[in-house]
Amino acid sequence: MFTIEHEFDATVVTLIDEAEAVEDVTITVFDDGARVEQLDERTGKVQTVVLSTAQLRDLRAALDLPEGTYRLRRVKD
């Protein structure tokens, strides 16, 4: 399950683990990248990963590709 909220400067997606095996993951997407956050149950602190727009593009492509090493190139019109 997930929720989507549109804020003034970002879109916030929260991924909810209905089985409650892991903590919820919050992804905040800005014009220049995204922040992924999850509570670390062991420390009680929120862990944060920041991705650039290029890294987000690569992640999106990687979800549909087989194992290997890739470099995406922009096709000029």
N, C-alpha and C positions, 0 to 999 in steps of 0.2 A: 504494500500500500504506500502511497505517497501523497503529499500535498504540494500545491503550487501557490505562491503568493507573489503578486506583482507590487513592488514598492517603488518609490520615486526614482531611485537610481540603480535598482537591481531587481532580479527575479530570484526568489528563494524557493528551492525545492528541498523538501524533507522526505527522506526515504525511511519508512517505518518498518522495522522487522516485526511482523505480527507474531512470530514464534518467540520473540523476546530473547533470542540467542545472543544477539549483539545490540549495542546501543544504536539509536537512530543516527542517521548521517544527514547533515545539513549542507547543501550546496548553494552558495550565494554567487550568482553570475552577474558580473559588471561588464561594462563596455570593453575593458582592457584585460579581462581574465576572470578567474573564479576562485573562490575560497571553499575548501571542503573541510568540515569540522565534525568531530565525533568525541564524545565524552569517553575518557579512559577510566574504566571502572576501578582499576588498580590504584591510580593516583588521585582520582576525583577531579582531574584537570582536563580541559578541552584540548585535544590535539588538532592542529591546523596545518593544512597543506594548501599552498597557493600555486595555481596553474596559470600560465600565460595563455593568450588566445591561440598561439601556435601549438602549445601542448594540448589544449582542448581539441583542436582540429585533428591532431595526431591520434588522440585517444578515441575520438569518434570513428576515424578510419580503422584503427586497430581492432575495434569490436567486430568487424566484418572480414578480417584477413586471417589466413592461416599463419602458423608459426614461422618466424623468419625476421630479417632485419629490413627495414624500409626507410625511404626518404620520400616525402611527398613533394611534388613540384607543382607550381601553379602553371596552368595552361594559358598562354596568352591568346587573346581573341584575334 
